[in-house]
Amino acid sequence: QVQLVESGGGSVQAGGSLRLSCAAAGRRIGSWGMGWFRQAPGKEREGVAAIDPDGTTSYAASVKGRFTIAKDHDKNTLYLQMNNLQPEDTAIYHCASVPTYLRDLPDSKNMTPVQALAAHVNGFGYWGQGTQVTVSS
């Protein structure tokens, strides 16, 4: 069993920055694929970024160049550095993990890493409870 606990959310003005953390307990996540998702009120969940155990990253087009995903194996923690935040980034942000490389997930060759994580995390992975990010104009 793995528990994922997000923190670091808050309220900022447009152009500001936040760093989200996702602390894992129960297992070492060094060999796990992980990612960040967000869901705004009335909208579908959106994959934001993903990272494989070897450090390979991928991002949604809407955040590329502004967000950076990283993993600290010593601290067993996943991060999302968010810069130049915009009102459309307002959402609840969740981290997710699966006990494998994202590239090794079924059908992963036909999906982005974030899509592959979203498709399989409910089957054998874990979600965090979420942290609210609010960006005002």
ABEGO torsion letter per residue (X at the ends): XBBBBBBGBEBBBBGBBBBBBBBBBGBBAAABBBBBBBBBBGBBBBBABBBBAAGBBBBBAAABGABBBBBBAAAGBBBBBBBGBBAAABBBBBBBBBABBAAABBGAAABBAAAAAAAAAAAABBBBAEBBBBBBX
